[in-house]
Amino acid sequence: MNQNSSDPTLSEAEIIRIAQAYYDGVNSRDPDRLAGLYSSAPSTSLAFNADPPIVGRAAIRDFCAQFFQAVTVKHEKIEVWVRALMGGVVPREMPLGQSAATITVVSTALPTFTIENAADSTKLALPATSIFTIDKESRKFVAVHNMFDVGKVYAAAGGAR
């Protein structure tokens, strides 16, 4: 990280706190809480695998509200790599606004998805990787890219997507 005094930096503890806040927000099933962790920039995005990103905080909030109606998520075994990703290691184009004002880090977790149906409950534990791009000044997410087998979650929820 650049230690220039005009460049806000994030300590390892802050990076971990921000990442944990994301997982806590998802676990809470509160779309407003989760959306509040994202930057208000118009290019702010949430992506899953190679699917087109959901762009804008309001759209992210609406997606999460719908998703949380069908699925409960509990994240465990969270690991955060606090060193910034460098070069071309990010497996997608970075969002507009990627600059020295942001830091991109990786996290892994083991989310357990619980899908309640009229007759029963299905639980799926699916390893996941998340790439977080964080605005250093606001401490808000500019982009989150989650990678896990979301198809299994949708199949368990009855195929509605």
Secondary structure, 3 states (H helix, E strand, C coil): CCCCCCCCCCCHHHHHHHHHHHHHHHHHCCHHHHHCCECCCCCCEEEECCCCCEECHHHHHHHHHHHHHHCEEEEEEEEEECCCCCCCCCCCCCCCCCCCCEEEEEEEEEEEEEEECCCCEEEEECCEEEEEEEECCCCCEEEEEEECCHHHHHHHCCCCC
